[in-house]
Amino acid sequence: MEKVRIGLVGLNGFAQVHLRSIDNCIAAGLASLDAVVVRPASRNNDNFKAVEPRGLRVYDTLDEMLEAEQGKLDLIAIPTGIDSHAPFSVAALNKGFDVMCEKPAAGTMEDVNDMLEAQRETGKTLVIGFQNLFTPTVQRVKEIRLDGTLGELKEARTKVSWPRDSKYYSRNSWSGKLYMEGKPILDSPLQNATAHFLQNMLYVAGSTKESGVTPVSIYGENYHAQPIESADTQYIRIETEEGPVIQMSSTHACKELHEPETDYLFEKGRIHWERETCEVFRYEDEKEVSIEKLDNYDMDVQKRVFWNVCQDLPAGRTPACTIENSWQQVLCIIKLFESSDVTGIPADYYEIEEKDGGENYHVPGIEKMQDDMFARGIGFAEAGAAWGKAGKKVIAG
């Protein structure tokens, strides 16, 4: 199999995750890293010094790399800020490269449409880095949704509580913001850290192996305890053209770490999904009977995107997650913020804990509230949160 020749845009921040994933592919003989974009001001830091001995071709800008690397690179990896995803991806596609762009695809539908158009016109592939879609567990859930093993999928629900303190929101220039230089990015749990788990449901609910679901209407709630512009706590309910109802609660304003859990509720059973495992239950005589257990084996989920892409592209296969089945997540987030303004949680309802040089703003008991919401399929306001404020239902089209 041909090695995929990769150019990486940047070495700092999330680019280090891309670099580790690319190195995993290099070790397996699937890829080579040949070029990198590094601004001159960043060439004295440790990240650049660590790769300098590799003899990579180094460029000041993406445009310079795209011009100089015609015929020398196959894939451009873009682990940059949300506002740059569309212009960087479109530029690379138009120059004849496949692209692996970090999630989410973008912050506006205008950007999404530009990305879709560029992929279709160039015939190249624009992969979006929703890493869980590439795992055996999510792929198996999709198979069960399509093959009718448990009948029709009726609903999907996810909950996740991931504490994030002030250091998280100061790690770059756009974290926790709705806009970057006047352009919507809508950075928030469902647009960034926990967007993966919303995307899983949107993908699984799609009616073909390649497609995502089509949102019809959105109900949402947005809150923050942290002193940020955007939300750190969110709830969304999505009605779809295909039928399944999708809902999710996600918060960073918590003290306890509760990893994501998803229930896929079918006519004849239920699938309970977690990040590394899932279990399939069939309804029999008003009881749940376990019929299958799966895991993601021993590969770090963050490495799965490049691992699969570096096998799929040379073989002429379409990777699991492209712009064609990930634009729906962007639309849902846009409509979520149309459904609900960001409501500040009053100081009476949160506490501030100082730890390791950061401040964690957390709402006592929010994790248990999410458990109740998950079981009942309701939002924060519907669950009786004293600080809750109901959103409005908006049309997704």
Buried (B, 14 or more C-beta within 10 A) or exposed (E): EEBBBBBBBBBBBBBBBBBEBBBBBBEEEBBBBBBBBBEEEEBEEEBBEEBEEEEBEBBEEBBEBBEEBEEEBBBBBBBBBBBBBBBBBBBBBEBBBBBBBBBBBBBBBEBBBBBBEBBEEBEBBBBBBBBBBBBBBBBBBBEBBBEEBBEEBEBBBBBBBBBBBBBBBEEBEBBBBBBBEEBBBBBBBBBBBBBBBBBBBBBBBBBEBEBBBBBBBBBBBBBBBBEBBBBBBBBBBBBBEBBBBBBBBBBBBBBEEBEBBBBBBBEEBBBBBBBBEBBBBBBEEEEBEEEEEBEBEEEEBBBBBBBBBBBBBBEEEBBBBBBBBBBBBBBBBBBBBBBBEBBEBEEEBBEEEEEEEBBBBBBEEBBEBBBEBBEEBBBBBBBEBEBBBBBEEBEBE
